[in-house]
Amino acid sequence: MHDASRVRMDLRARLAHPSLTSSSTEDAREGLLLAFEELASNALRHGGGAVEAVIVATADGWILSLSDEAVDRLPVPAVDRDPALGGMGLPMVAQLSVQHGYAVGDDRKHVWAQLTSGVAVPGAMPGPRSRLG
């Protein structure tokens, strides 16, 4: 858990760099932080083994991927649950992202989301929204 806090603080600091503040909106950067926090929390709470996080910058945003070793525990969004009981992280990530999903490979479960920078990129078309799965 200590590492997750350190990684979150490092990500926040990196997102404050002038090169990113000039090429993304504050809402988009906050969305990336929120999506990271939700997926990291899920991986730590429900995953198993080592948790790894990868964030890749793209021309129009970021791809966020968190993986763990719990390949038998697939992500399941909460449906018809009282928000006070938790379980709203995956639906929140779905709202923040252009696409999202999961894959199992190499003995790891990867839960990912594609988020936009909030700034229009000439020639870029927004991708279709996808269901988790």
NUZAKE-759812 format. One record per residue (C-alpha): z, y, x; residue number from 1; residue in one letter. Coordinates in nm, 2 decimals, padded with zeros to 4 digits. Layout:
<mikols>
<mikol up="Z" north="Y" east="X" nr="NUM" rest="a"/>
...
</mikols>
This chain:
<mikols>
<mikol up="00.00" north="00.00" east="00.00" nr="1" rest="m"/>
<mikol up="00.07" north="00.23" east="00.29" nr="2" rest="h"/>
<mikol up="-00.28" north="00.19" east="00.42" nr="3" rest="d"/>
<mikol up="-00.42" north="00.28" east="00.07" nr="4" rest="a"/>
<mikol up="-00.23" north="00.61" east="00.08" nr="5" rest="s"/>
<mikol up="-00.36" north="00.68" east="00.43" nr="6" rest="r"/>
<mikol up="-00.72" north="00.60" east="00.34" nr="7" rest="v"/>
<mikol up="-00.69" north="00.82" east="00.03" nr="8" rest="r"/>
<mikol up="-00.57" north="01.11" east="00.24" nr="9" rest="m"/>
<mikol up="-00.84" north="01.06" east="00.50" nr="10" rest="d"/>
<mikol up="-01.11" north="01.05" east="00.22" nr="11" rest="l"/>
<mikol up="-00.97" north="01.37" east="00.07" nr="12" rest="r"/>
<mikol up="-00.98" north="01.54" east="00.41" nr="13" rest="a"/>
<mikol up="-01.34" north="01.42" east="00.48" nr="14" rest="r"/>
<mikol up="-01.45" north="01.54" east="00.14" nr="15" rest="l"/>
<mikol up="-01.32" north="01.89" east="00.22" nr="16" rest="a"/>
<mikol up="-01.56" north="01.91" east="00.52" nr="17" rest="h"/>
<mikol up="-01.81" north="02.20" east="00.48" nr="18" rest="p"/>
<mikol up="-02.11" north="01.97" east="00.50" nr="19" rest="s"/>
<mikol up="-01.99" north="01.79" east="00.19" nr="20" rest="l"/>
<mikol up="-01.86" north="02.09" east="00.00" nr="21" rest="t"/>
<mikol up="-02.20" north="02.25" east="00.03" nr="22" rest="s"/>
<mikol up="-02.39" north="01.94" east="-00.09" nr="23" rest="s"/>
<mikol up="-02.16" north="01.82" east="-00.37" nr="24" rest="s"/>
<mikol up="-01.96" north="01.97" east="-00.66" nr="25" rest="t"/>
<mikol up="-01.58" north="01.98" east="-00.67" nr="26" rest="e"/>
<mikol up="-01.59" north="01.76" east="-00.98" nr="27" rest="d"/>
<mikol up="-01.81" north="01.50" east="-00.81" nr="28" rest="a"/>
<mikol up="-01.57" north="01.49" east="-00.51" nr="29" rest="r"/>
<mikol up="-01.27" north="01.45" east="-00.74" nr="30" rest="e"/>
<mikol up="-01.46" north="01.18" east="-00.93" nr="31" rest="g"/>
<mikol up="-01.52" north="00.99" east="-00.61" nr="32" rest="l"/>
<mikol up="-01.15" north="01.02" east="-00.52" nr="33" rest="l"/>
<mikol up="-01.04" north="00.90" east="-00.87" nr="34" rest="l"/>
<mikol up="-01.29" north="00.61" east="-00.86" nr="35" rest="a"/>
<mikol up="-01.16" north="00.51" east="-00.51" nr="36" rest="f"/>
<mikol up="-00.80" north="00.52" east="-00.63" nr="37" rest="e"/>
<mikol up="-00.87" north="00.31" east="-00.94" nr="38" rest="e"/>
<mikol up="-01.07" north="00.05" east="-00.76" nr="39" rest="l"/>
<mikol up="-00.83" north="00.04" east="-00.46" nr="40" rest="a"/>
<mikol up="-00.53" north="00.00" east="-00.70" nr="41" rest="s"/>
<mikol up="-00.70" north="-00.28" east="-00.88" nr="42" rest="n"/>
<mikol up="-00.79" north="-00.46" east="-00.56" nr="43" rest="a"/>
<mikol up="-00.44" north="-00.43" east="-00.43" nr="44" rest="l"/>
<mikol up="-00.28" north="-00.53" east="-00.76" nr="45" rest="r"/>
<mikol up="-00.51" north="-00.80" east="-00.88" nr="46" rest="h"/>
<mikol up="-00.70" north="-00.91" east="-00.57" nr="47" rest="g"/>
<mikol up="-00.60" north="-01.13" east="-00.30" nr="48" rest="g"/>
<mikol up="-00.60" north="-01.13" east="00.08" nr="49" rest="g"/>
<mikol up="-00.73" north="-00.84" east="00.28" nr="50" rest="a"/>
<mikol up="-00.88" north="-00.54" east="00.08" nr="51" rest="v"/>
<mikol up="-01.17" north="-00.36" east="00.24" nr="52" rest="e"/>
<mikol up="-01.32" north="-00.03" east="00.13" nr="53" rest="a"/>
<mikol up="-01.67" north="00.10" east="00.22" nr="54" rest="v"/>
<mikol up="-01.81" north="00.44" east="00.11" nr="55" rest="i"/>
<mikol up="-02.17" north="00.51" east="00.19" nr="56" rest="v"/>
<mikol up="-02.32" north="00.86" east="00.15" nr="57" rest="a"/>
<mikol up="-02.66" north="00.86" east="-00.01" nr="58" rest="t"/>
<mikol up="-02.91" north="01.15" east="-00.06" nr="59" rest="a"/>
<mikol up="-02.77" north="01.22" east="-00.41" nr="60" rest="d"/>
<mikol up="-02.41" north="01.09" east="-00.39" nr="61" rest="g"/>
<mikol up="-02.21" north="00.79" east="-00.28" nr="62" rest="w"/>
<mikol up="-02.18" north="00.42" east="-00.32" nr="63" rest="i"/>
<mikol up="-01.82" north="00.30" east="-00.32" nr="64" rest="l"/>
<mikol up="-01.74" north="-00.07" east="-00.27" nr="65" rest="s"/>
<mikol up="-01.40" north="-00.23" east="-00.26" nr="66" rest="l"/>
<mikol up="-01.37" north="-00.60" east="-00.18" nr="67" rest="s"/>
<mikol up="-01.09" north="-00.86" east="-00.18" nr="68" rest="d"/>
<mikol up="-01.06" north="-01.24" east="-00.14" nr="69" rest="e"/>
<mikol up="-00.98" north="-01.32" east="-00.50" nr="70" rest="a"/>
<mikol up="-01.32" north="-01.45" east="-00.60" nr="71" rest="v"/>
<mikol up="-01.17" north="-01.64" east="-00.89" nr="72" rest="d"/>
<mikol up="-01.03" north="-01.33" east="-01.05" nr="73" rest="r"/>
<mikol up="-01.32" north="-01.12" east="-01.17" nr="74" rest="l"/>
<mikol up="-01.27" north="-00.76" east="-01.30" nr="75" rest="p"/>
<mikol up="-01.22" north="-00.75" east="-01.68" nr="76" rest="v"/>
<mikol up="-01.21" north="-00.40" east="-01.85" nr="77" rest="p"/>
<mikol up="-00.93" north="-00.36" east="-02.10" nr="78" rest="a"/>
<mikol up="-01.05" north="-00.36" east="-02.46" nr="79" rest="v"/>
<mikol up="-00.85" north="-00.23" east="-02.75" nr="80" rest="d"/>
<mikol up="-00.54" north="-00.20" east="-02.53" nr="81" rest="r"/>
<mikol up="-00.28" north="00.08" east="-02.57" nr="82" rest="d"/>
<mikol up="-00.36" north="00.31" east="-02.27" nr="83" rest="p"/>
<mikol up="00.02" north="00.33" east="-02.20" nr="84" rest="a"/>
<mikol up="00.00" north="-00.04" east="-02.10" nr="85" rest="l"/>
<mikol up="-00.26" north="00.04" east="-01.83" nr="86" rest="g"/>
<mikol up="-00.59" north="-00.13" east="-01.77" nr="87" rest="g"/>
<mikol up="-00.80" north="00.18" east="-01.81" nr="88" rest="m"/>
<mikol up="-00.92" north="00.20" east="-01.45" nr="89" rest="g"/>
<mikol up="-01.25" north="00.01" east="-01.49" nr="90" rest="l"/>
<mikol up="-01.36" north="00.21" east="-01.81" nr="91" rest="p"/>
<mikol up="-01.27" north="00.53" east="-01.62" nr="92" rest="m"/>
<mikol up="-01.49" north="00.42" east="-01.32" nr="93" rest="v"/>
<mikol up="-01.77" north="00.34" east="-01.57" nr="94" rest="a"/>
<mikol up="-01.75" north="00.69" east="-01.71" nr="95" rest="q"/>
<mikol up="-01.75" north="00.85" east="-01.36" nr="96" rest="l"/>
<mikol up="-02.04" north="00.65" east="-01.22" nr="97" rest="s"/>
<mikol up="-02.41" north="00.62" east="-01.27" nr="98" rest="v"/>
<mikol up="-02.40" north="00.25" east="-01.21" nr="99" rest="q"/>
<mikol up="-02.12" north="00.00" east="-01.15" nr="100" rest="h"/>
<mikol up="-02.05" north="-00.37" east="-01.13" nr="101" rest="g"/>
<mikol up="-01.93" north="-00.65" east="-00.92" nr="102" rest="y"/>
<mikol up="-02.07" north="-00.93" east="-00.71" nr="103" rest="a"/>
<mikol up="-01.92" north="-01.24" east="-00.54" nr="104" rest="v"/>
<mikol up="-02.05" north="-01.34" east="-00.20" nr="105" rest="g"/>
<mikol up="-01.93" north="-01.44" east="00.15" nr="106" rest="d"/>
<mikol up="-01.59" north="-01.55" east="00.00" nr="107" rest="d"/>
<mikol up="-01.52" north="-01.20" east="-00.12" nr="108" rest="r"/>
<mikol up="-01.54" north="-01.02" east="-00.45" nr="109" rest="k"/>
<mikol up="-01.70" north="-00.67" east="-00.43" nr="110" rest="h"/>
<mikol up="-01.64" north="-00.42" east="-00.70" nr="111" rest="v"/>
<mikol up="-01.87" north="-00.12" east="-00.66" nr="112" rest="w"/>
<mikol up="-01.97" north="00.21" east="-00.82" nr="113" rest="a"/>
<mikol up="-02.25" north="00.46" east="-00.76" nr="114" rest="q"/>
<mikol up="-02.15" north="00.82" east="-00.80" nr="115" rest="l"/>
<mikol up="-02.36" north="01.14" east="-00.79" nr="116" rest="t"/>
<mikol up="-02.29" north="01.44" east="-00.58" nr="117" rest="s"/>
<mikol up="-02.33" north="01.66" east="-00.89" nr="118" rest="g"/>
<mikol up="-02.60" north="01.86" east="-00.71" nr="119" rest="v"/>
<mikol up="-02.97" north="01.80" east="-00.81" nr="120" rest="a"/>
<mikol up="-03.18" north="01.64" east="-00.54" nr="121" rest="v"/>
<mikol up="-03.55" north="01.72" east="-00.56" nr="122" rest="p"/>
<mikol up="-03.74" north="01.42" east="-00.67" nr="123" rest="g"/>
<mikol up="-03.43" north="01.21" east="-00.75" nr="124" rest="a"/>
<mikol up="-03.41" north="01.05" east="-01.09" nr="125" rest="m"/>
<mikol up="-03.07" north="00.95" east="-01.23" nr="126" rest="p"/>
<mikol up="-03.04" north="00.57" east="-01.25" nr="127" rest="g"/>
<mikol up="-02.96" north="00.38" east="-01.56" nr="128" rest="p"/>
<mikol up="-02.60" north="00.31" east="-01.65" nr="129" rest="r"/>
<mikol up="-02.50" north="-00.05" east="-01.61" nr="130" rest="s"/>
<mikol up="-02.23" north="-00.27" east="-01.75" nr="131" rest="r"/>
<mikol up="-01.96" north="-00.42" east="-01.53" nr="132" rest="l"/>
<mikol up="-02.10" north="-00.75" east="-01.43" nr="133" rest="g"/>
</mikols>
